Amino acid sequence: MAMGISCPKRDTALLLKERVLNELILRACETPYRRVVLFLDEAWKFQEKDFSWLMDLYNNLNQKDIQLAAFLFGTRELKELKTEFKRRGKDQLVGRFMINEVQFFGIREVADMQFCLISLDKLHMRSTLNMEEPETVLDFYFPYANGRTFFSLAEEYRNAFQNVKTQKNILADDIPMKYFLDTFNICLNSYGKLSPMAVSFPTEKELTTCVELSGYGESDDEYEQRKMR
């Protein structure tokens, strides 16, 4: 379905698999690279049978001289799954799909926060037909910002998260993007011009309230580990 292929209920798993394989071959052959790249989110939920299915795709494409590359995204459980496969001698899975590891972080520096906020400054409103409007999100929600931009909030934004980190004794160095974006949306809805609590432009005080409302720290792994000590 992610590839835009219909899945009639009458089709068996074998037929669907064949359809996916044929679609991958067609798409790969339409490019000069003869490659297929799959991005698999929450891959730590994969079981061995799922990897066997992936291996089957890999082998079938390889017979057609098409290379399959898979990017697996997940939490630390994915690394534990790799360790388990290596322990059990499943080197064919590790060697094809778990060779390189890259750890991603959330926002760690003010420069990271600025990079995100300057992108939000460029964000435009969209119509009910999902068409981009000339008015920016900043101008719509904070028409009396008096020249201030989201970019200029970088220090206040970081301080707001730091306030909550200190309050809840959160040990993690980085701020997950989920909570940053949730905080931003809460800020628009709570303090933008459509809200009864509308302000001309948010300050550190309002942003701290928004961080708290986002649930930041309630499910943070480092925070949970600290509580259990």
Helices and strands as residue ranges (DSSP letters): H 13-29, E 35-40, G 43-45, H 48-63, E 67-72, H 76-87, H 91-97, H 110-121, E 124-126, E 132-136, H 137-141, G 151-153, H 154-168, H 177-191, H 204-213, H 221-228
